Each structure stands twice: as C-alpha cells, then as structure tokens.
Amino acid sequence: MKLNRCYEVIALLAFVLVCGAAESSLAASARTKIVLVVPHRVLFTVAVPVYVAQEKGFYRENNIDVDAVFTRGGGENVQAVVSGDAQIGLGTGTLAVISAFVKKAPIKIAGAEITGMDAYWYVQSNTAMRKFDDLAGKKVAFSRPGASSHMAVLAIADQLKAKGLKPAEPVSLGGIPEVYTAVRTGQADAGWSVAPFQLDRVEKGELRVEVRGEEIAAMRDITARVHFVNRDFAAKNPDAVRGFFRAQQRALDYMFDHKQETAKIWITRAELKFPESAVVKTWDYYNRTAMTLKPIRGLQATIADGIKNNFLKQPLTEAEINQLIDLSFLP
C-alpha cells in the first residue's frame, strides 16, 4: 500500500513538472520576438542596457523575447531595420536615420540614446598637444560619414574657426581599433574613442585625453544618436515596442543605481579585457540625464548641419518631422 502511494506521489510530481514545462513553453511562445540591432557589443549606452535587461528579466516581464545582433552601426543598423530583418535599432547617428527617412525608408525615431557628445579624442602622450585649441590644423579622426563622431569633428572644426584658428581636418578612419592604429602610425593626430576603450592606455600614460565631448559647444544640447523602429512592425505590435522601451528605461535606471553590479555584468557578458578600474571609470563620462529617452533635442540644428554638409538637400517639413518622430512608445 505504501509502495502504491509512493508511485502516486511520483506520478503527481511528474505531472506537475510536465504541466509547468508546458506552461513555460506556452508563455515563451506568447511573447513577441524582437530582433534588435546594437552597434557594438561593448558600448555603455547601448550594449549595457541590453545585458542588464536580459540578466534582470526586464524583457520577460514585458512579454517580449529580445535577440540582440551586434553590428558596426550606422548604415548597417539602418539597413537591417529598413529591410525588416530587425525591428528596432539602437544608438544610431540622428542624421543617418533622418537621411534614410527622407529616402522613404519605413522607419521612425522612437527615443533618444544620448544628448550631448559622449566620445572623447586622445593623442599620444609624447605629443605637445594638450588642449582643445591644439587641434587647430590637425588631422582629427571620426568613424564614418553621417555618424555622430563625424558631426562632432565638424563641430570641432567650426569651433576652432570661430576662435580665429585653423580648422581641424576631419579624417574618416573607421572604428576604435582602426583609429588607434592610425594615431600610432601618424595617419591622424587625434583619435576618437568612447569609454572604456583606451582608458587603460590613458591610465598607463601611453595616451592622453585631449578633448572630451562636453567641450564641443555646438553639441551639448543636441541628441547625437537615437533609437528607431521599423514603422510597419511598430504599427502591428505597439504593445511589444512599448514593452521594449519600458525595459530599456528600467535597465538605464538600474545601471546608475547599481554601478558595481552593472560593471560585473558588463565585464562578464561583453568579455571585457580591461582592468575593472578602467571599466568603472566609464561612469565618469556619462550621467543619467544625458541618457534619458526623451525628448529629441536640437533636431533643427542637426538638419541644418545635414544640409550644410550635403547629407540632406532641404529642411524637413513639419508633417515630415511628425512622421519621423514618434515618442508615444516611451514610458
């Protein structure tokens, strides 16, 4: 009798486990899947919120499954979302998104990534360059045309010119590793980077920070990069897009409220090889206010820069701006 009772208990436990697994499977299948393009697997403003949201279950809580695909950013991000291969793109230069939109790409700007410029420019420590004005007439690197680093270097050139100094010479040299090589070999006098990249070399005294983004006056009140969505996906799945941005906001709040734990998540998930001191120093380059999801600031200035530098042919109409920007998905 006792043996039969034991079998009954085992059978009941097995039934509960099967039901639980089925329920979990059904819940997973009910969640909306979002393919997310992220312009780098390390960047603080885009990769870290994704890691935190995944680790802390913020996506699941909002009934979505997020598959993050890491890209080289810029046009690659835009093309993935335009084609529908991805539904949301993170941290892409505002001008790059506007340029695609005016060419009839089915996309909408859904939120801000960073307002102000978070990049910095460095030089080799054995050079005589030590301050902003020393960039006059020098070759200053940016990543790719239309990127936020490009707009920043153009603004640096204008700021020097306004002081009566020779403008810096913008040089497109690609990503952070390529730019470092270019600085070392003399192809550029100053290279661009974002924390934590190159901060270990700064700590060792090999490099020196020449200009921080906050010193570029024209970009202080401009949203340099944005998050954007595929228009058709957003129209059909508004709750999923809202859920994503709720999770994004929670992750951003968590990053600034729990710095040490976030640093550990970041180091593990991105397989960072930097010393922890350099990783934690990243927080010196960012603040929560600059990373708020709204509003989109300085749009007219961005458009004017786009026209001036031949990325846009004419200003956007009010109707076009209303089609381009939709912040209704934000919490």
C-alpha positions in Angstrom: 0.0 0.0 0.0 2.8 2.4 0.9 4.6 1.5 -2.3 1.5 2.3 -4.4 1.2 5.6 -2.5 4.8 6.4 -3.4 4.1 5.7 -7.0 1.1 8.0 -6.9 3.3 10.8 -5.4 5.9 10.3 -8.1 3.3 10.3 -10.8 1.8 13.5 -9.4 5.2 15.3 -9.3 5.9 14.2 -12.9 2.5 15.6 -14.0 3.2 18.9 -12.2 6.6 19.1 -13.9 5.2 18.4 -17.3 2.4 20.9 -16.8 4.9 23.5 -15.6 7.2 23.0 -18.6 4.2 23.2 -21.0 3.0 26.4 -19.3 6.5 27.9 -19.6 6.7 26.9 -23.2 3.3 28.5 -23.9 4.4 31.6 -22.1 7.6 31.8 -24.2 5.6 31.3 -27.4 3.2 34.0 -26.4 6.0 36.6 -26.1 6.7 38.8 -29.1 10.1 38.3 -30.6 12.2 41.4 -31.3 15.4 41.3 -33.3 17.5 44.2 -32.0 20.5 45.7 -33.8 23.1 47.1 -31.5 26.1 49.0 -32.9 28.7 47.4 -30.6 28.8 44.6 -28.1 30.7 46.7 -25.5 29.3 50.3 -25.7 28.0 51.6 -22.4 24.9 53.4 -23.8 23.6 50.5 -25.9 25.1 47.1 -25.0 25.0 47.5 -21.3 21.2 48.2 -21.0 20.6 45.1 -23.1 22.8 43.0 -20.9 21.1 44.3 -17.8 17.6 43.9 -19.1 18.4 40.3 -20.1 20.1 39.4 -16.8 17.3 41.0 -14.7 14.4 39.6 -16.7 13.1 43.1 -17.7 12.2 41.8 -21.2 10.3 38.8 -20.0 8.4 41.0 -17.6 7.2 43.0 -20.6 6.2 39.9 -22.6 9.0 40.1 -25.2 11.9 38.0 -26.3 14.8 40.1 -27.5 17.5 38.7 -29.8 20.4 41.2 -29.9 22.5 41.3 -33.0 25.7 43.3 -32.8 26.7 45.3 -35.9 29.1 48.0 -36.9 26.4 50.6 -36.5 25.5 53.5 -38.9 24.2 52.3 -42.3 24.3 48.7 -41.3 21.9 49.3 -38.4 19.6 51.4 -40.7 19.5 48.8 -43.4 18.7 45.9 -41.1 15.7 47.8 -39.7 14.5 49.1 -43.1 14.6 45.6 -44.6 12.6 44.2 -41.6 15.4 41.8 -40.7 15.5 43.7 -37.4 12.6 45.5 -35.7 14.5 48.0 -33.5 17.8 49.7 -34.0 19.8 51.2 -31.1 22.3 54.1 -30.9 22.5 55.3 -34.5 23.5 58.8 -35.6 20.4 61.0 -35.7 21.4 62.3 -39.1 21.9 58.8 -40.5 18.3 57.9 -39.5 17.0 61.2 -40.9 18.8 60.6 -44.2 17.2 57.2 -44.6 13.8 58.5 -43.7 13.8 61.2 -46.4 14.6 58.5 -48.9 11.3 56.9 -47.9 12.7 54.3 -45.5 9.9 52.8 -43.3 11.4 53.9 -40.0 10.5 56.1 -37.1 12.7 57.6 -34.4 11.3 56.3 -31.1 13.7 57.6 -28.5 16.9 59.4 -27.7 20.1 57.4 -26.9 22.4 60.2 -25.9 22.1 64.0 -25.8 25.5 65.7 -25.9 28.6 64.1 -27.2 30.0 61.1 -25.1 33.0 60.4 -27.3 36.4 61.8 -26.5 39.6 62.5 -28.5 43.0 61.4 -27.5 46.6 61.9 -28.6 49.8 60.1 -27.9 51.3 61.2 -24.6 54.6 62.2 -26.2 53.0 65.0 -28.3 52.9 68.6 -27.4 49.1 68.8 -27.8 47.3 69.3 -24.5 44.1 71.3 -25.0 41.2 71.9 -27.4 42.9 74.7 -29.3 45.9 72.5 -30.1 43.7 70.6 -32.6 43.9 73.6 -34.9 45.1 72.4 -38.3 45.5 68.8 -37.1 44.0 65.6 -38.5 41.2 64.6 -36.3 39.6 61.2 -36.7 35.9 60.2 -36.9 34.3 56.9 -37.8 32.1 57.1 -40.9 30.3 59.9 -42.8 27.0 60.8 -41.1 28.0 59.3 -37.8 27.8 61.3 -34.6 31.6 61.3 -34.4 31.6 62.9 -37.8 29.2 65.6 -36.7 31.4 66.2 -33.6 34.6 66.6 -35.6 32.9 69.1 -38.0 31.7 71.0 -34.9 35.3 71.0 -33.5 36.5 72.5 -36.8 33.8 75.2 -36.7 34.6 76.0 -33.0 38.3 76.4 -33.8 37.5 78.6 -36.9 35.2 80.8 -34.7 38.3 81.4 -32.5 40.3 82.6 -35.5 42.3 79.4 -35.6 42.9 77.0 -38.4 40.1 74.4 -38.6 40.9 70.8 -37.8 41.0 68.4 -40.7 38.3 65.7 -40.4 39.6 62.2 -41.3 37.3 59.2 -41.7 39.2 56.2 -40.3 36.6 53.7 -39.1 36.1 52.1 -35.7 38.0 52.4 -32.5 40.7 49.8 -33.2 41.4 51.2 -36.7 41.6 54.7 -35.3 44.1 53.7 -32.6 46.4 52.2 -35.3 46.0 55.3 -37.4 47.1 57.5 -34.5 50.0 55.3 -33.7 51.2 55.4 -37.4 50.7 59.1 -37.8 47.6 59.0 -40.1 45.7 61.1 -37.6 46.9 63.4 -34.9 43.9 62.8 -32.6 41.8 59.6 -32.4 38.2 59.3 -31.2 37.0 56.8 -28.7 34.4 56.2 -26.1 34.8 54.9 -22.5 36.0 52.3 -21.5 38.0 51.9 -24.7 41.6 53.2 -24.5 41.2 54.3 -20.8 43.6 51.5 -19.8 46.2 53.1 -22.1 45.4 56.5 -20.6 45.9 55.0 -17.1 49.3 53.6 -18.2 50.3 57.0 -19.6 50.6 55.9 -23.3 47.7 58.2 -24.4 46.3 61.5 -23.1 42.7 62.7 -23.3 42.8 65.8 -25.5 39.2 66.8 -25.7 36.1 65.4 -24.1 32.8 65.6 -25.9 31.3 68.0 -23.4 33.8 70.6 -24.6 32.2 70.7 -28.1 29.8 73.6 -27.5 27.6 73.0 -30.6 26.7 69.5 -29.5 25.8 70.0 -25.8 22.1 70.3 -26.4 21.8 68.0 -29.4 20.6 64.4 -29.4 23.6 62.8 -31.2 22.2 59.3 -31.5 18.7 57.8 -31.4 16.8 54.6 -31.2 14.5 53.8 -34.1 11.9 51.2 -35.1 10.6 49.6 -38.2 7.3 51.5 -38.9 5.3 48.5 -40.0 6.3 46.4 -37.1 5.5 49.2 -34.6 2.1 49.7 -36.2 1.3 46.0 -35.8 3.0 45.4 -32.4 2.7 48.7 -30.4 2.5 46.9 -27.1 5.7 45.0 -27.8 7.5 48.2 -28.7 6.2 49.9 -25.6 7.3 46.9 -23.5 10.8 47.1 -25.0 11.2 50.8 -24.0 9.8 50.1 -20.5 12.5 47.5 -20.1 15.1 49.9 -21.6 14.2 52.6 -19.1 14.4 50.1 -16.2 17.8 49.0 -17.3 19.1 52.5 -17.6 17.9 53.3 -14.1 19.5 50.1 -12.8 22.8 50.9 -14.4 23.2 54.2 -12.5 21.7 52.9 -9.2 23.8 49.8 -9.1 27.2 50.7 -10.6 29.3 47.9 -9.2 26.9 45.1 -10.1 26.4 46.5 -13.5 30.1 46.7 -14.1 30.4 43.0 -13.2 27.5 42.1 -15.6 29.2 44.2 -18.3 32.6 42.6 -17.8 31.1 39.1 -18.0 28.7 39.5 -20.8 31.0 41.5 -23.1 34.1 39.5 -22.1 35.9 42.7 -21.3 39.7 42.5 -21.1 40.1 45.9 -19.5 41.0 46.2 -15.8 38.0 46.7 -13.6 39.3 50.2 -12.6 39.0 51.3 -16.3 35.6 49.8 -16.6 34.2 51.6 -13.5 35.8 54.9 -14.7 33.3 54.8 -17.6 30.7 56.2 -15.3 32.8 59.4 -15.1 31.9 60.0 -18.8 28.1 59.6 -18.5 25.2 60.7 -16.5 21.6 59.6 -16.3 20.2 62.9 -17.6 22.1 62.7 -20.8 20.8 59.2 -21.4 17.1 60.0 -21.0 14.9 58.6 -23.7 13.1 61.9 -24.4 13.0 64.5 -25.8 14.9 64.6 -29.1 16.8 67.8 -28.7 18.4 70.0 -31.3 16.7 68.5 -34.3 16.7 71.6 -36.4 20.4 72.1 -35.7 21.0 68.5 -36.8 19.0 69.1 -40.0 20.9 72.3 -40.7 24.2 70.5 -40.3 22.9 67.8 -42.6 22.2 70.4 -45.3 25.4 72.3 -44.8 27.4 69.1 -45.2 25.4 67.7 -48.1 23.7 64.9 -46.3 20.3 66.5 -46.8 19.0 68.5 -49.7 16.4 70.6 -47.9 14.8 71.0 -44.5 12.1 68.6 -43.3 8.5 69.9 -43.2 6.5 69.9 -40.0 4.5 67.0 -41.4 7.7 65.0 -42.2 9.0 65.6 -38.7 5.7 64.4 -37.2 6.0 61.2 -39.3 9.7 60.8 -38.5 9.5 61.1 -34.7 7.0 59.1 -32.6 7.8 59.1 -28.8 4.4 57.5 -27.9 6.1 54.2 -27.2 8.1 55.6 -24.4 7.1 55.2 -20.7 
